[in-house]
Amino acid sequence: MYMQNKENAISHLRTHATYPASREELVAHCNNLSDFSDKDKKEFSEKLPEGTYNSADDVIEALGW
């Protein structure tokens, strides 16, 4: 599986998400976004490991992006 809108997701993580954030908070935030497909939302939620993230870079690293 490959996220179709990865560039936009990275930009959103850097500019709109607030940190620290738990996996659950980030997944809920992602699920509320209308500019991401259901497929991309599913991939994000399946690939993001449990934990608390202190920055967008932490999330990006955890996802292997």
Protein Blocks (a to p, Z undefined) as FASTA:
>chain_A
ZZfklmmmmmmmmmmpccdddfklmmmmmmmpmkbcfklmmmmmmmmccdddfbfklmmm
mnoZZ
